[in-house]
């Protein structure tokens, strides 16, 4: 074995996060992910308690037979026909169907529609802890988390990619153009590969361009990706206006949504969440269990030492940026399949959300540290923050302020931890 070959694994092993020793509990809580899980649990507990005491009030249709008779009872239990008593004087609604008689207190009924013979009950629910809300948080997090897994590799390299939101939008627009060109009755076996391959190919090419220009021209990725962000955002706006004379491209085959990306399971649409979990597992495996992953940590830890160890730094960087673009394209495809259209304002400020998720997830902007699982958990925390602002009825105009503050706080905490660890030696 040559000296160069033996040096690479040793160096990579030293820069990859080591497995802490000690008891099971100490090892568990020493990981960055365990702290994020605790934060998520605490946030969910607070939102659940608040949601319990500030319930949302809706209405639901009571299932009653079409030929049932509905009477309005006053406080003295006297029956009245519809339209002969004021609503404030109604004490109960009596539903009679054959020998079956049911009384519903007026306090539980929102209204009675005499034209359709339908009762609408008042439905009080916990504002946070309900199936529709939890699925919404996870679904929204999935679009950011998938891109954040790629961004984690970039930040571990001590790089940055400001163009992820624009790559996402441009991939979505091109993918929408491809899907809209398919026949309306095209099956999923046609629409699914066409949409996915188009979006992921566009994203891959954009990521490849970012990495190649950054490495080939020797320019900091901040400058390259900033320029790419502006170029792609401009194309995302110009192309639909010039070709379709619109800002939104739809008209996809129904198969791209029904039964595929927006398939329903137990009343929710979990496909984007399943893809997020799959990407997180693959990202964890690549970063922690492959030579390529160890090379990423080695470059981020000390690029000069990595070069002396024989690691092809340029190739690794290009590949990481390319993978990030691919994941942006994948996320864009899920967006198209879920919402059924591509818009020119898609992905606005997503780069902030993705970077925030990665940094909150434990990645260091100085390079050399970060995990794919942490990025996904960071994306979930961000969506919990967004959801909390809705539940607490805070103006959404403050959303960007909160995200910016979250990044600053996460970076300050990271820097403080590094200083403390350095002092302890």
FENLIN-V603911 format. One line per field, one symbol per residue. ss: DSSP state (A for helix, B for strand, O for the rest). phi: phi as a letter, one per 30 degrees, with the letter a starting at -180 (. if undefined). psi: psi as a letter, one per 30 degrees, with the letter a starting at -180 (. if undefined). A space follows every 10 residues. Layout:
BEGIN
ss=???
phi=???
psi=???
END
This chain:
BEGIN
ss=OOAAAAAAAA AAAAAOOOOO OOOAAAAAAA OAAAAAAAAA AAAAAAAAAA AAAOOBBBBB BOOOOOOOBB BBBOOOOOBB OOOOOOAAAO OBBBBBBOOB BBBBBAAABB BBBOOOOBBB BBBBBOOOOO AAAAAAAAAA AAAAAAAAAA AAAAAAOOOO OOOAAAAAAA AAAAAAAAAA OOOOOOOAAA AAAAAAAAAA AAAAAAAAAA AAAAAAAOOO AAAAAAAAAA AAAAAAAAAA AAAAOOOBBO OOOAAAAAAA AOOOBOOBOO AAAAAAAAAA AAAAAAAAAO AAAAAAAAAA AOAAAAAAOO OOAAAAAAAA AAAAAAAAAA AAAAAAAAAO OBBOOOOOOA AAAAAAAAAA OOOOOOOOOO OAAAAAAAAA AAAAAAAAAA AOOOOAAAAA AAAAAAAAAA AAAAAAAAAA AAAAO
phi=.ddddddddd ddddcdeddd ckdddddddd dedddddddd dddddddddd dddbddcbbb dddbddcdcc ccccddiddb ddjcbdddcd cbccccbicd bbcceddccd abcddchbcc ddccbddcdb eddddddddd dddddddddd dddddedica bdcedddedd dddddddddd ddeecddddc dddddddddd ddddddddde ddddddcice dedddddded dddddddded ddcchacbcb idddddcdib dcdcbhibcc eedddedddd dddddddcbb dedddddddd dadddddddj ddeddddddd dddddddddd ddddddddci accdcdidid eddddddddd djdcddjibl bddddddddd dddddddddd ddhceddded dddddddddd dddddddddd ddddi
psi=kleeefeeee eeeffkkljk laleeeeeff keeeeeeeee eeeeeeeeee fefikkjall kkjlkeglkk lkkafggkkk lkfgkkeffk elkkjkjbfk kkkjkfffke lkjfeghkkj kkjklkeeil eeeeeeeeee eeeeeeefee feeeeefgak jfgeeeeeee eeeeeeeeef flkegklffe eeeeeeeeee eeeeeeeeee eeeeeefgkk feeefeeeee eeeeeeeeee eeefhlgkjb hlkfffekfc ehkkjhglig eeeeeeeeee eeeeeeefgl eeeeeeeeee ejeeeeeffg kieeeeeeee eeeeeeeeee eeeeeefefg lklfgkgkgf eeeeeeeeee ffkkfflfkl leeeeeeeee eeeeeeeeee eghkkffgee eeeeeeeeee eeeeeeeeee eeef.
END
